[in-house]
Amino acid sequence: MSEKTKTILCFLFFLFVILSRIYLETEIFSRRSFFSYFVVIHHSCWYIFVFYYFSSCNRYILNMSPSKIKYTALLSPVVMIPVIHAAISGKNLDLGYLDGNFRQNLYYMATLYWNHPKNGEFFIEMIVLLILFSVGSYVISKSIKKTFLNIFVGFYGCMMLAGLHLFGVAPRTRAYFKINTALKNHQLLSLIYFSLAILFFLVYSYPEIKSYLKSEKIRWLITVSAGVLLSITVNLLFFQKFYRKPPQISDYLLMIVPYTVFAVGINSMDKTVSSKFKAGKFFPIFFAVVGIAIVTGIYLRV
């Protein structure tokens, strides 16, 4: 089996696990069912962002090779612990981002949500993840310094970036950063975590991208420029017509990402381009499809 096929299969396994977790958490074992189109996209993008954040830390802190990093996706079933706990205990979930007092939230993160009123069901999952992070980091790096650095930057850094309620729709939000937007909460967070997922995918893939761009700078500059221009044009002409609200500056900026990713996905259909990527055209097209799903959902007011 080729490395390309292994990479794709590992990622598809990861997707299957997280989609299962999302459905079980938000529909079956939730105190209040809130499974929906944009909940699925928001949570999926959140998990993909976390995966590539971890992968970037493993690559650059531990010097772990991409050929091995892809297999960390096989550890993804650990995210099923809270729903398994809910199924066994009969206690439904009410998980969410941490908001409110920042110092109090630092305590909750430091204690792995041990006595958090809503997120206590995360505790066992966090314990397992911390053990995997600690043991795995040392086995891979054979360095105590790199192990502690990976725990601090990778594990606890991710808890802050992904666990805190950083972004929300102004003015009715308890998020730390209140964003003026025409969008609804899960639409906004879908765009934000999609953008972060793309960012850390690019960070993770930077050595390969840098090598490729040496000979293709003009082509990709034109592709990205076309995506930005397409985003601005379409949103100026159609956003208010379809969404029934005028877009804010934040909406224009965030919507650039899915349109640009779409342009990159189209460009990657060319075999001369995709053949140079480790997984071929799979990831550019996958992210392009997710971007289209976000934009379509917004315009159709799903």
C-alpha positions in Angstrom: 0.0 0.0 0.0 1.4 3.4 -1.0 2.1 6.2 1.5 -0.5 8.3 -0.2 -3.2 5.6 0.4 -2.1 5.2 4.0 -2.3 8.9 4.7 -5.8 9.2 3.2 -7.0 6.1 5.0 -5.7 7.3 8.4 -7.4 10.7 7.9 -10.7 9.1 6.8 -10.5 6.9 10.0 -10.0 10.1 12.0 -13.0 11.7 10.3 -15.2 8.7 11.0 -14.3 8.8 14.7 -14.9 12.6 15.1 -18.2 12.5 13.2 -19.3 9.7 15.4 -18.3 11.7 18.5 -20.1 14.8 17.3 -23.3 12.9 16.6 -23.3 11.0 19.9 -22.4 14.1 21.9 -24.8 16.6 20.4 -27.8 14.3 19.6 -27.8 11.1 21.6 -26.1 11.9 24.9 -26.7 15.6 25.2 -28.8 17.2 27.9 -30.4 19.2 25.0 -30.2 18.0 21.4 -28.4 20.6 19.2 -27.2 18.4 16.3 -27.3 20.5 13.1 -25.6 21.3 9.8 -23.3 24.0 11.2 -22.7 22.2 14.5 -21.2 19.3 12.5 -19.0 21.7 10.4 -18.0 23.8 13.4 -17.0 20.7 15.6 -15.4 18.9 12.6 -13.2 21.9 11.8 -12.4 22.2 15.5 -11.1 18.6 15.7 -9.2 19.0 12.4 -7.5 22.2 13.8 -6.6 20.3 17.0 -5.2 17.3 15.0 -2.9 19.5 12.9 -1.9 21.6 15.9 -0.8 18.4 17.6 0.8 17.2 14.3 2.8 20.4 14.0 4.1 20.1 17.5 5.1 16.5 16.9 6.9 17.4 13.7 8.7 20.6 14.9 9.3 19.9 18.6 9.9 16.1 18.5 11.2 16.0 15.0 8.7 13.2 14.2 8.5 12.3 10.5 5.3 12.9 8.6 5.4 9.2 7.6 4.8 8.3 11.3 2.7 11.3 12.3 -0.2 10.1 10.1 -0.6 7.1 12.4 -1.5 9.3 15.4 -4.9 9.5 13.7 -5.4 6.0 14.9 -5.4 7.2 18.5 -8.4 9.4 17.8 -10.9 7.0 19.5 -9.7 8.4 22.8 -12.2 11.3 22.1 -15.0 8.8 22.5 -14.3 8.5 26.3 -16.9 11.2 27.4 -19.7 9.7 25.4 -18.8 6.2 26.6 -18.9 7.6 30.2 -22.3 9.1 29.5 -23.6 5.8 28.1 -22.4 3.9 31.1 -23.3 6.4 33.8 -26.6 7.5 32.3 -25.6 11.1 32.8 -26.0 13.2 29.7 -23.4 15.7 28.5 -23.3 19.5 28.6 -19.8 20.2 27.4 -18.7 23.6 26.2 -15.9 26.1 25.9 -14.5 27.7 29.0 -15.7 31.3 29.5 -15.8 33.8 32.4 -12.9 34.3 34.9 -9.7 33.6 33.1 -7.7 32.7 36.2 -10.4 30.3 37.2 -10.3 28.7 33.8 -6.5 28.3 34.0 -7.1 26.3 37.2 -9.6 24.1 35.4 -7.2 23.4 32.6 -4.3 22.8 35.0 -6.4 20.2 36.8 -7.7 18.7 33.5 -11.3 19.8 34.3 -11.4 17.6 37.4 -14.1 19.6 39.2 -15.5 21.8 36.4 -19.4 22.0 36.7 -20.0 21.1 33.0 -16.8 19.7 31.6 -15.9 17.2 34.3 -16.6 14.3 31.9 -13.5 15.5 30.0 -11.3 14.5 33.0 -10.6 10.8 32.0 -10.1 11.8 28.4 -7.6 14.5 29.4 -5.7 12.0 31.7 -5.4 9.5 28.8 -4.3 12.2 26.4 -1.7 13.6 28.8 -0.3 10.1 29.4 -0.1 9.5 25.6 1.5 12.9 25.1 4.0 12.4 27.9 5.0 8.8 27.1 4.9 9.3 23.3 6.9 12.5 23.4 9.7 10.8 25.4 9.7 7.6 23.4 10.0 9.6 20.1 12.5 12.3 21.2 14.4 10.5 24.0 14.7 14.0 25.5 13.1 15.2 28.8 13.4 18.8 27.6 11.5 18.2 24.4 9.0 16.1 26.3 8.1 18.9 28.7 8.2 21.4 25.8 5.7 19.3 23.8 3.5 18.9 26.9 3.5 22.6 27.5 3.1 23.9 23.9 1.2 21.0 22.5 -1.0 19.7 25.2 -1.7 22.8 27.4 -1.2 25.2 24.5 -4.0 23.4 22.6 -6.2 23.4 25.7 -6.0 27.2 25.7 -6.5 27.7 22.0 -9.2 25.1 21.6 -10.7 25.0 25.1 -11.3 28.6 25.9 -14.4 30.4 24.6 -12.2 32.8 22.5 -14.7 33.9 19.8 -18.4 34.7 19.8 -21.0 36.9 18.1 -21.2 40.3 19.6 -22.9 41.6 21.7 -24.6 38.5 23.3 -21.7 36.3 24.0 -19.4 35.5 26.9 -16.5 34.9 24.6 -13.2 36.7 25.3 -13.2 38.2 21.8 -16.6 39.6 20.7 -16.9 39.8 16.9 -19.2 42.1 15.1 -20.7 39.9 12.4 -23.9 39.2 10.5 -23.4 35.5 11.0 -24.9 33.2 13.6 -22.7 31.6 16.3 -22.0 28.2 14.7 -21.6 29.8 11.3 -19.0 32.2 12.7 -17.1 29.4 14.6 -17.2 27.2 11.5 -15.4 29.8 9.5 -12.9 30.6 12.3 -12.0 26.9 13.0 -11.9 26.1 9.3 -9.4 29.0 9.0 -7.4 27.7 11.9 -7.5 24.1 10.5 -6.1 25.4 7.2 -3.5 27.5 9.0 -2.1 24.6 11.0 -2.3 22.2 8.0 -0.1 24.7 6.2 2.2 25.0 9.2 2.5 21.2 9.4 3.1 20.9 5.6 5.4 24.0 5.3 8.6 22.1 4.3 6.8 20.4 1.4 5.0 23.6 0.4 8.2 25.7 0.6 10.0 23.2 -1.6 7.2 23.2 -4.2 6.7 27.0 -4.3 10.3 27.6 -5.3 9.3 26.7 -8.9 5.6 27.6 -8.8 5.4 31.0 -7.0 3.6 32.8 -9.9 1.0 30.1 -10.4 0.1 30.0 -6.7 0.1 33.8 -6.3 -2.4 34.0 -9.2 -4.5 31.2 -7.6 -4.6 32.9 -4.2 -5.3 36.3 -5.8 -8.2 34.8 -7.8 -9.7 33.3 -4.6 -9.5 36.6 -2.8 -11.0 38.5 -5.7 -13.8 35.9 -6.1 -14.6 36.2 -2.4 -14.8 40.0 -2.4 -16.9 40.1 -5.6 -19.4 37.4 -4.7 -19.9 38.8 -1.2 -20.4 42.3 -2.4 -23.0 41.1 -5.0 -24.8 38.3 -3.2 -24.2 38.2 0.6 -27.0 40.6 1.6 -29.3 39.3 -1.1 -29.1 35.7 0.2 -28.4 36.2 3.9 -30.8 39.1 4.3 -28.2 41.0 6.4 -25.3 43.3 5.3 -21.9 41.7 5.9 -19.5 43.2 8.4 -15.8 43.6 7.8 -15.1 40.4 9.8 -17.4 38.5 7.4 -15.5 39.8 4.4 -12.2 38.8 5.9 -13.3 35.3 7.1 -15.1 34.5 3.8 -11.8 35.0 2.0 -10.5 31.7 3.4 -13.1 29.2 1.9 -13.0 31.0 -1.5 -9.2 30.9 -1.6 -9.2 27.2 -0.5 -11.7 26.5 -3.3 -9.4 28.2 -5.9 -6.5 26.1 -4.6 -8.6 23.0 -4.8 -9.5 23.7 -8.4 -5.8 24.4 -9.2 -4.9 21.1 -7.6 -7.1 19.1 -10.0 -4.2 19.5 -12.4 -2.2 16.2 -12.2 1.1 18.1 -12.7 0.3 19.9 -9.4 -1.3 17.2 -7.3 1.3 14.6 -8.1 3.8 16.6 -6.1 1.6 16.4 -2.9 2.0 13.5 -0.5 -1.7 12.6 -0.6 -2.2 13.9 -4.2 -5.3 16.0 -4.7 -7.1 14.6 -1.7 -6.5 17.3 0.9 -6.9 20.4 -1.4 -10.2 18.9 -2.7 -11.3 17.9 0.8 -10.8 21.3 2.3 -12.4 22.9 -0.8 -15.5 20.8 -0.3 -15.7 21.8 3.4 -15.3 25.5 2.3 -18.1 25.2 -0.2 -20.3 23.6 2.4 -19.7 26.5 4.8 -20.4 29.2 2.1 -23.4 27.3 0.8 -24.9 26.9 4.2 -24.4 30.6 5.0 -26.1 31.7 1.7 -28.9 29.3 2.1 -29.3 30.3 5.8 -29.1 26.7 7.0 
